[in-house]
């Protein structure tokens, strides 16, 4: 990967490769999940410390068979063991459930796949009765065996009883000097253990990533799967190749998503939402009929029904915008509650504010919420009108139906139903001259 980051922590769809595998395995409700780690293992552990897995160190890395050897002492007798890989993130719960179901307690289950270009992959060897009798790695394969297109995915299902017997018999007498897990197939044949073969639902599920180029290919596949899920739920995606999903997205029908949209974290879209071009939504919940206009960024916020946000708006975390509110061009809102039908349409900053319903915020208005050490709150009642280019210096309250004259700096509470104006006296200076640029020498 040409990186200081361990391979399994490189991200696919905004999440580490290994975490994709853990999430999929959890769908199967396993008794336990064991992660065998080696290179930069502490970095991997720290990144996924929040996951409910058992960590097993492989201090000396001598192949896949050797990796499984490290975990097997921790597993009870006669447990069904599913062996997976941390750099194969697209494997589906559907495929793994099928493999588990098709593998009996006294069988060895293999996941194999037919691929057009098997170069570099282990080949499945079958006997004259088309029964699996072995697996040969590319470096050990003959020219004839290299023509086989059925490949070993490396994913197995087998009783711990058999693993405890077979793993000590593994040898590293091969081209790579490693303990091949694939050798347990021949051992199963010798012990007359029947071999069950299953295939993935989609062949792309078995793709791994050993380079940034391969990781990019996985990203393309993953994104197409995510976008297809959205479209299957009734979402209109105007260009499926220019929408990026980096999290869990729940979308109701008849939403429209335009180009260059990024959806991160947990995103929920109500019916009939419109997401314009170049929009980023991260950990956002939208009600019904919400319009997010172009070039808007929303993070950690909840937007009510039929609200309109943007274009070029930024909504920051801990913000709630009620139904039918409007937030327009170059408006930034942070940690605030915006009431039903309220509007801030131009060039404003609203921070640490509790705003009522039907409020109008004039262009250029800001809430001065930070005194250099602490944040303070602004409270704005229902039906307030704030004139353009006003500064509300928190802590301050603007009571219901108050009007703030344009250009005011409000430092004290403004009473209800009155006009409050705070400006310096206007003065004209007759002898003043506008500064001029100095002559160039």
C-alpha positions in Angstrom: 0.0 0.0 0.0 3.1 2.3 0.3 1.7 3.7 3.5 2.4 4.1 7.2 -1.1 2.7 7.9 -1.7 -1.0 8.2 -3.5 -2.3 5.2 -6.7 -3.4 7.0 -7.1 0.1 8.3 -7.3 1.7 4.9 -10.8 2.8 4.3 -13.5 1.6 2.0 -16.7 3.8 1.9 -15.3 5.8 4.9 -14.7 2.7 7.1 -11.6 0.5 7.6 -11.5 -2.7 5.6 -11.4 -4.9 8.7 -14.4 -3.1 10.2 -16.4 -4.1 7.1 -15.6 -7.7 7.8 -16.5 -7.4 11.5 -19.8 -5.8 10.7 -20.7 -8.6 8.3 -19.8 -11.3 10.7 -21.9 -9.7 13.5 -25.0 -10.2 11.3 -24.4 -14.0 11.8 -24.6 -13.6 15.6 -21.4 -15.6 16.3 -20.4 -16.9 19.7 -17.1 -14.9 19.4 -15.0 -13.1 16.8 -11.2 -13.6 16.9 -8.9 -11.1 15.0 -5.4 -12.4 14.4 -3.0 -9.5 14.1 0.6 -9.1 13.2 2.3 -6.1 11.5 1.5 -2.9 13.5 -1.0 -4.8 15.5 -1.3 -2.3 18.3 -2.3 0.4 15.8 -5.0 -1.9 14.5 -6.2 -2.7 18.0 -6.3 1.0 19.0 -8.3 1.9 15.9 -10.9 -0.7 16.6 -10.9 -0.8 20.4 -14.6 -0.1 20.4 -15.4 -3.4 18.7 -16.4 -6.6 20.5 -13.7 -8.9 19.3 -11.0 -11.1 20.8 -7.4 -10.1 19.7 -4.9 -12.8 19.0 -1.3 -12.0 18.2 0.7 -13.7 15.4 4.2 -12.6 16.5 5.9 -14.4 13.7 4.1 -14.3 10.4 4.4 -17.6 8.6 1.2 -17.8 6.4 -2.5 -18.3 6.8 -2.3 -21.7 8.3 0.1 -20.3 11.0 -2.4 -17.4 11.6 -5.2 -19.8 12.3 -2.9 -21.8 14.6 -2.7 -18.8 16.9 -6.5 -18.6 17.3 -7.5 -22.2 17.5 -6.3 -22.8 21.2 -8.9 -20.2 22.3 -11.8 -22.0 20.6 -13.7 -24.8 22.3 -14.0 -28.3 20.9 -16.7 -28.9 18.2 -17.3 -25.2 17.5 -18.1 -24.3 13.9 -15.3 -22.0 12.8 -15.6 -19.5 9.9 -12.3 -18.3 8.6 -12.2 -14.9 6.9 -9.8 -12.2 5.8 -9.4 -8.6 7.0 -8.6 -7.3 3.5 -11.7 -8.9 1.8 -14.3 -6.3 2.8 -17.1 -6.9 0.3 -18.0 -10.4 1.5 -21.8 -10.5 2.2 -23.7 -11.9 5.1 -25.9 -13.7 2.5 -22.9 -15.6 1.1 -21.5 -16.5 4.5 -24.9 -17.6 5.8 -25.2 -19.9 2.8 -21.8 -21.3 3.4 -22.6 -22.0 7.0 -25.9 -23.6 6.1 -24.4 -25.9 3.4 -21.6 -27.1 5.7 -22.5 -30.0 8.0 -20.8 -30.4 11.4 -18.6 -33.2 10.0 -17.7 -31.4 6.7 -15.2 -29.0 5.4 -16.9 -26.1 3.7 -15.1 -24.1 1.0 -16.1 -20.9 -0.8 -14.8 -21.1 -4.4 -15.4 -18.9 -7.4 -15.0 -19.0 -11.2 -12.9 -16.1 -12.4 -11.8 -15.0 -15.8 -8.3 -14.1 -14.8 -7.1 -16.4 -12.0 -3.4 -15.3 -12.1 -1.9 -15.2 -8.7 -4.7 -17.2 -7.0 -4.8 -20.7 -5.6 -6.6 -23.2 -7.9 -9.2 -25.8 -6.9 -8.1 -29.3 -7.9 -10.9 -31.8 -8.6 -10.8 -35.5 -9.2 -12.4 -37.5 -12.0 -15.7 -37.4 -10.1 -15.5 -33.6 -9.8 -15.0 -33.8 -6.1 -12.5 -31.3 -4.6 -9.3 -33.1 -3.6 -6.9 -30.2 -3.1 -5.8 -26.6 -3.6 -2.6 -25.6 -5.3 -1.0 -22.1 -4.9 0.0 -20.2 -8.0 3.8 -20.5 -7.2 3.5 -24.3 -6.8 1.1 -24.9 -9.7 2.0 -26.7 -13.0 1.3 -25.0 -16.3 -1.8 -27.3 -16.7 -3.1 -26.4 -13.2 -2.6 -22.7 -14.0 -5.3 -23.0 -16.7 -7.9 -23.8 -14.0 -10.3 -20.9 -13.5 -12.0 -22.1 -10.3 -10.1 -20.4 -7.5 -9.8 -20.7 -3.7 -11.3 -17.6 -2.0 -9.5 -18.6 1.3 -12.8 -18.6 3.2 -13.5 -21.9 5.0 -16.1 -23.3 7.4 -15.1 -26.3 9.5 -15.3 -27.7 13.0 -12.6 -26.7 15.5 -12.2 -30.5 16.2 -10.7 -31.0 12.7 -8.7 -27.8 12.8 -7.1 -29.0 16.1 -6.1 -32.2 14.3 -5.0 -30.8 11.0 -3.1 -27.6 11.8 -0.3 -29.3 13.7 0.3 -31.4 10.6 0.9 -28.4 8.3 4.4 -28.1 6.7 6.1 -25.1 5.3 7.9 -27.2 2.7 6.7 -25.1 -0.3 7.8 -22.2 -2.6 7.0 -19.5 0.0 8.2 -21.3 3.1 4.8 -20.8 4.8 2.2 -22.9 6.5 -0.6 -23.1 3.8 -4.1 -23.3 5.2 -5.1 -24.8 1.9 -3.3 -28.1 2.8 -6.2 -28.9 5.1 -8.3 -29.8 2.0 -6.0 -32.8 1.2 -6.0 -33.7 4.9 -9.8 -33.7 4.9 -9.7 -36.1 2.0 -7.3 -38.4 3.8 -9.6 -38.4 6.8 -12.7 -39.1 4.6 -14.2 -35.8 5.7 -16.6 -34.7 2.9 -16.0 -31.3 1.3 -18.9 -29.0 0.7 -18.4 -26.2 -1.9 -20.3 -22.9 -2.1 -20.0 -19.9 -4.3 -20.4 -16.2 -3.5 -23.6 -14.4 -4.4 -21.5 -12.0 -6.5 -18.0 -12.7 -7.5 -16.9 -9.2 -6.5 -17.4 -10.2 -2.9 -14.2 -12.1 -2.8 -12.0 -9.3 -4.2 -9.2 -8.2 -1.9 -6.9 -5.2 -1.8 -3.1 -5.5 -1.9 -2.5 -2.1 -3.5 -4.0 1.4 -3.7 -5.1 0.6 -7.2 -7.0 -2.5 -6.1 -8.5 -0.6 -3.2 -9.8 2.0 -5.6 -11.4 -0.7 -7.7 -13.2 -2.0 -4.5 -14.4 1.5 -3.8 -16.0 1.7 -7.2 -17.8 -1.6 -6.7 -18.9 -0.7 -3.2 -20.2 2.7 -4.2 -22.2 1.2 -7.0 -23.8 -1.3 -4.6 -24.7 1.5 -2.2 -26.2 3.6 -4.9 -28.2 0.6 -6.3 -29.6 0.1 -2.8 -30.8 3.7 -2.7 -32.4 3.4 -6.2 -34.1 0.1 -5.2 -35.7 2.1 -2.3 -37.2 4.5 -4.8 -34.5 7.2 -4.7 -33.8 9.0 -8.0 -30.0 9.3 -8.5 -29.3 11.5 -11.5 -25.8 10.1 -12.0 -25.1 6.9 -10.1 -21.3 7.3 -10.7 -21.2 10.7 -9.0 -22.7 9.9 -5.6 -20.6 8.7 -2.7 -21.8 6.8 0.4 -19.6 6.7 3.4 -21.9 5.4 6.1 -25.4 4.1 6.6 -28.1 5.9 4.5 -31.8 5.4 5.0 -33.8 7.1 2.3 -37.6 7.2 1.6 -39.0 7.0 -1.9 -39.1 9.9 -4.4 -36.0 11.6 -3.1 -33.8 13.1 -5.8 -30.0 13.1 -5.5 -28.1 15.3 -7.9 -24.4 14.9 -8.9 -21.3 15.1 -6.6 -23.2 14.4 -3.4 -21.4 12.8 -0.4 -23.4 11.1 2.3 -21.4 10.3 5.5 -22.1 8.7 8.8 -25.8 8.1 9.6 -28.0 9.9 7.1 -31.8 9.7 6.9 -33.8 11.3 4.1 -37.6 11.7 4.3 -39.9 11.4 1.3 -39.6 13.8 -1.6 -36.3 15.4 -0.5 -34.1 17.1 -3.1 -30.3 17.0 -2.6 -28.7 19.4 -5.0 -25.2 19.1 -6.6 -22.0 19.4 -4.6 -23.7 18.8 -1.2 -22.1 17.0 1.8 -24.4 15.5 4.4 -22.8 13.9 7.5 -24.9 12.5 10.4 -28.0 14.3 9.2 -31.7 13.6 9.4 -34.0 15.3 6.9 -37.8 15.4 7.1 -40.2 15.2 4.2 -39.9 17.6 1.2 -36.6 19.2 2.4 -34.6 21.0 -0.3 -30.9 21.1 0.1 -29.6 23.5 -2.6 -26.2 23.3 -4.3 -22.8 23.6 -2.5 -24.3 23.1 1.0 -22.5 21.3 3.9 -24.6 19.9 6.8 -23.2 18.0 9.7 -24.8 16.7 12.9 -28.1 18.4 12.3 -31.8 17.7 12.0 -33.9 19.5 9.4 -37.7 19.6 9.5 -40.3 19.1 6.8 -40.3 21.4 3.8 -37.3 23.4 5.0 -35.0 24.9 2.3 -31.2 25.1 3.0 -28.7 26.7 0.7 -27.2 27.3 -1.7 -23.7 27.7 -0.2 -25.0 27.2 3.4 -23.1 25.5 6.2 -25.0 23.9 9.1 -22.8 22.7 11.9 -23.4 20.1 14.7 -26.1 20.3 17.3 -28.4 22.3 15.1 -32.2 21.7 14.7 -34.0 23.6 11.9 -37.8 23.3 12.1 -40.2 22.8 9.3 -40.6 25.4 6.5 -37.5 27.4 7.7 -35.2 28.9 5.1 -31.4 29.1 5.4 -29.8 30.7 2.4 -26.6 31.9 0.7 -23.5 32.0 2.9 -25.3 31.5 6.1 -23.6 29.5 8.9 -25.5 28.0 11.8 -24.0 26.2 14.7 -25.5 24.6 17.8 -28.8 26.5 17.4 -32.5 25.9 17.2 -34.3 27.6 14.3 -38.1 27.7 14.7 -40.8 26.9 12.2 -40.9 29.2 9.2 -38.0 31.4 10.3 -35.6 32.7 7.7 -32.0 33.6 7.5 -31.5 34.0 3.8 -28.2 35.9 3.3 -24.7 36.3 4.7 -25.3 35.6 8.4 -23.8 33.7 11.3 -26.1 32.1 13.9 -24.4 30.4 16.8 -25.6 29.2 20.3 -29.1 30.6 19.5 -32.6 29.6 20.4 -34.8 31.1 17.7 -38.6 31.1 17.7 -41.0 30.8 14.8 -41.5 33.2 11.8 -38.3 35.2 12.6 -36.6 37.1 9.8 -32.9 37.6 10.0 -31.6 40.3 7.8 -28.5 40.0 5.6 -25.2 40.4 7.4 -26.6 39.7 10.9 -24.4 37.8 13.3 -24.8 36.5 16.9 -21.7 37.4 18.8 -21.6 34.3 21.0 -18.0 34.2 22.0 -16.3 36.7 24.3 -12.8 35.3 23.9 -13.2 32.7 26.7 -16.7 31.5 26.9 -19.8 30.9 24.6 -23.0 32.7 25.4 -26.6 32.2 24.2 -28.9 34.4 22.2 -32.7 33.9 22.6 -34.9 35.3 19.8 -38.7 35.1 20.3 -41.4 34.5 17.8 -42.1 37.0 14.9 -39.0 39.0 15.5 -37.6 41.0 12.6 -33.8 41.7 12.7 -32.7 44.4 10.2 -29.6 43.9 8.0 -26.1 44.1 9.3 -27.0 43.8 13.0 -24.9 42.3 15.7 -26.6 40.6 18.7 -24.0 40.4 21.5 -24.8 37.4 23.7 -26.0 36.8 26.3 -29.0 38.7 25.0 -32.8 38.2 24.5 -34.9 39.6 21.7 -38.5 39.3 22.9 -41.4 38.3 20.7 -42.5 40.6 17.8 -39.5 42.9 18.5 -37.9 44.8 15.6 -34.2 45.5 15.4 -33.2 48.4 13.2 -30.7 47.8 10.5 -27.0 48.3 11.5 -27.7 47.9 15.3 -25.4 46.5 17.9 -27.6 45.0 20.5 -26.0 44.5 23.9 -29.1 44.6 26.1 -32.4 42.7 25.9 -34.8 44.1 23.4 -38.4 44.4 24.6 -41.4 42.8 22.8 -43.5 44.7 20.3 -41.0 47.6 20.0 -38.4 48.9 17.6 -34.9 48.8 19.1 -32.2 50.8 17.4 -28.6 51.1 18.5 -26.3 53.1 16.2 -23.7 55.9 16.6 -24.8 59.3 15.5 -24.2 59.8 11.7 -21.5 62.4 11.0 -20.3 63.9 7.7 -16.7 65.2 7.6 -16.3 67.9 4.9 -12.5 68.1 4.8 -11.8 64.4 4.7 -9.9 63.0 1.8 -9.8 59.4 0.6 -6.4 57.7 0.9 -4.5 57.3 -2.4 -2.1 54.7 -3.5 1.6 55.6 -3.1 3.4 56.4 -6.3 5.6 53.5 -7.5 9.3 54.4 -7.6 
